[in-house]
């Protein structure tokens, strides 16, 4: 499921005791009252935001509380009876990229990476909605054989949660349930971009249109999700009348013993399968700052036996199968260990593209391989409760105690290593045409990265990333690179509501 752009924790603290500085913000229903009472005075304690569906509150209790303000620093507006609650939000990210390599890299630049306005809310106690507009990026380039269905949109969905968090139906466009990292909001990813393993190789489209059922228990011992999707990526209607199945689940065995430093340690897996029929090209693959090492754009070639040049492109054609496994160990809120492995097999075809975008299959191809990453995070100041949910369950926000807790600061050091190993092959028919595709063969990428994030509450973030990429393999593109190495120096200033 796609969380709204702010994943929030879901476990309620005991009502009688005020939370201390080391407690995690969690769920709390507003207690019923007999008569209206004055709005509570803000105190320097950790407030509560509910993530599990709770009642909107009786008119008596609702009337005693503000119609607008902040709940755990989350802005809200509500009706006097509490039946309608709105959470306005947004995201702004400005980046700086600097490259160092003998290879031809993108230009050094400042970049407005994201500028979003969003609105989420509850209609009664069990209907939730979320909608986002993205203003920093144009729509996807016109794609043959179909064009994007929507412009400048990110997350748009409606969710029904009559059984609280145990079973939620979510319909619309949202982060697809494949891999842990793909389910983390871009506001709270550890590095400026998701890993090559997930973003470039595993699920490049990130979001999908479809329907998903998902849920987790209040103790967060387990999480599950399964969904049916178009399978053609963000903002695209179904291009080929086939659908994809995706699902992800995890189990936290140590949570059975109750609260403790290892409560949130989980192991999980994801599955993805779907048929394609002469549909869109697979996504190109690039490093974190955009150096492309596997390009699926159309190129010009003269097939053997032909007298004229043609526009040639790889397109998806056949059954895609992929799976992923994950280990996520947030320990005592100060140390984090995470790793994921993705295996994927994508049947393709080499196609001659007409001026109207229609493709004629010339021969077959396939992209197959695996990628993995492992990372460590150490909180030097503060802890991970500044940003909340570390298991990507994606609980929806609910009102709890009103007011904003005192601003907390955090500083986290991150280290990540990842490895990609994939092979693009052509069948005998495509190979005999001698098309000259520069990416046929084996592509390997090893990437090492160090990151530093400074948090001033969970609303402001300053990030610095430095990474070194090493390219190997035997494709014509790789073997003709002037250098096997490429370095990237990146920074980001970001605001998020």
Buried (B, 14 or more C-beta within 10 A) or exposed (E): BBBBBBBBBBBBBEEEEEBEEEBBBBBBBBEEBEEEEEEEEBEEBBBBBBBBBBBBBBBBBBBBBBEEBBBBBBBBBBEEBBBBBBBBBBBBBBBBBBBEBEBEBBEEEEBEBBBBBBBBBBBEBBBBBBBBBBEBEEBBEEBBBBBBBBEBBBBBBBBBBEEBBBBBBBBBBBBBBBBBBBBBBBBBBBBBBBBBBBBBBBBBBBBBBBEBBBBBBEBBBBBBBBBBBBBBBBBBEBBBEBBBBBBBBBBBEBBEEEEEEBBBBBEBBBBBBBBBEBBBBBBBBBBBBBBBBBBBEBBEBBBEEEEEEBBBBBBBBBBBBBBBBBBBBBBBBBBBBBBBBBBBBBBBBBBBBEEEBEBEBBBBBBBBBBBBBBBBBEBEEBBBBBBBBBBBBBBBBBBBBBBBBEEBEBBBEBEBBBBBBBBBBBEEBBBBBEBEBBBBBBBBBBBEBBBBBBBEBBBBBBBBBBBBBBBBBEBEBBEEBEEBEBBBBBBBEBBBB
